[in-house]
Amino acid sequence: MEVFELARRQEISYHEKLYTEHKLFESGTWLAKPVKVVVETFDLLDAGSKNVLDLGCGVGRNSIPIAQKLQAQGGNIYCVDLLQTAIEVLNQNAQKYDVQDLIVPIVADAEHYKIPELTFDYIISCSCLEHVSSESAFETVVRRLQAGTRAKGFNCILMSTEVMEQDLVTGEETAGVIELNLNTQHAIRLLQELYQDWEILIMRHLPQEMTEIKYGRNIKFKSNWLTFVANKS
Ligand SMILES: C[S@@+](CC[C@H](N)C(=O)[O-])C[C@H]1O[C@@H](n2cnc3c(N)ncnc32)[C@H](O)[C@@H]1O
């Protein structure tokens, strides 16, 4: 099986299981709270009605808190995810937190979703762009994010790069099974080139590790977590 197909299958089955077994904001899971930089970047926007896009939104870890903020000032948040299950649970969460009127739920592959031009004040892509099929697809999606952003708007991209898997019994390290496994420095150069006309506010990366049982083996996943925020002039 091609790496892309295998990675996509694993991505789907992992999230289907997680979203049916765990609740949004459940402690002890990564769904426990929104990503700090995502919320802080929203707070950089000036007051007034705003449109937001959350690409690869999952069940609303970031979208629901942003929708709650939009409630006070007006606007909408478009929430796009590949998985029907994610969008169904997102809709339930939107009802639960009483923000259903602000959320526009969309089941779509980020790679093929045509972002409406000059529509959004803020675009979030958290753990999504490493799941497109190639570097050129990555560039195409980033250009769509940029074209979809209004003047003075922000893009916030968070993604895993240089994903490795280490077998904890043999110590053997292999490239991680993920759709797009970019070298960290290469991803940084790509973003710097693509955003050369924007002001780059944050560009940082941190190593991260987690242990899981996969294919019946104890595996340690290692990656560099890239955080990128830019402002359009
Ligand atoms: C690790 S989760 C993060 C969810 C959310 N961004 C958050 O921070 O809570 C990654 C999400 O991206 C979605 N996803 C993966 N590949 C995608 C793609 N090609 N297009 C749209 N969504 C995708 C998955 O279904 C999953 O819900």
PDBQT file of the ligand as one rigid body, heavy atoms in Angstrom, charges set to zero:
ROOT
HETATM    1  C1  LIG A 301      -5.114  16.138  15.393  1.00  0.00    +0.000 C 
HETATM    2  S1  LIG A 301      -6.725  16.565  14.810  1.00  0.00    +0.000 S 
HETATM    3  C2  LIG A 301      -6.803  18.292  15.229  1.00  0.00    +0.000 C 
HETATM    4  C3  LIG A 301      -8.190  18.836  15.213  1.00  0.00    +0.000 C 
HETATM    5  C4  LIG A 301      -8.304  20.321  15.541  1.00  0.00    +0.000 C 
HETATM    6  N1  LIG A 301      -7.588  21.135  14.568  1.00  0.00    +0.000 N 
HETATM    7  C5  LIG A 301      -7.756  20.595  16.923  1.00  0.00    +0.000 C 
HETATM    8  O1  LIG A 301      -6.710  21.248  17.047  1.00  0.00    +0.000 OA
HETATM    9  O2  LIG A 301      -8.389  20.116  17.881  1.00  0.00    +0.000 OA
HETATM   10  C6  LIG A 301      -6.548  16.631  13.028  1.00  0.00    +0.000 C 
HETATM   11  C7  LIG A 301      -7.883  16.790  12.321  1.00  0.00    +0.000 C 
HETATM   12  O3  LIG A 301      -7.608  17.055  10.944  1.00  0.00    +0.000 OA
HETATM   13  C8  LIG A 301      -8.530  16.319  10.169  1.00  0.00    +0.000 C 
HETATM   14  N2  LIG A 301      -7.899  16.103   8.846  1.00  0.00    +0.000 N 
HETATM   15  C9  LIG A 301      -6.868  15.295   8.538  1.00  0.00    +0.000 A 
HETATM   16  N3  LIG A 301      -6.580  15.375   7.240  1.00  0.00    +0.000 NA
HETATM   17  C10 LIG A 301      -7.449  16.286   6.720  1.00  0.00    +0.000 A 
HETATM   18  C11 LIG A 301      -7.656  16.796   5.419  1.00  0.00    +0.000 A 
HETATM   19  N4  LIG A 301      -6.905  16.387   4.395  1.00  0.00    +0.000 N 
HETATM   20  N5  LIG A 301      -8.647  17.691   5.235  1.00  0.00    +0.000 NA
HETATM   21  C12 LIG A 301      -9.426  18.103   6.269  1.00  0.00    +0.000 A 
HETATM   22  N6  LIG A 301      -9.270  17.642   7.519  1.00  0.00    +0.000 NA
HETATM   23  C13 LIG A 301      -8.298  16.747   7.746  1.00  0.00    +0.000 A 
HETATM   24  C14 LIG A 301      -8.764  15.037  10.942  1.00  0.00    +0.000 C 
HETATM   25  O4  LIG A 301      -9.967  14.416  10.555  1.00  0.00    +0.000 OA
HETATM   26  C15 LIG A 301      -8.765  15.569  12.359  1.00  0.00    +0.000 C 
HETATM   27  O5  LIG A 301     -10.062  15.906  12.786  1.00  0.00    +0.000 OA
ENDROOT
TORSDOF 0
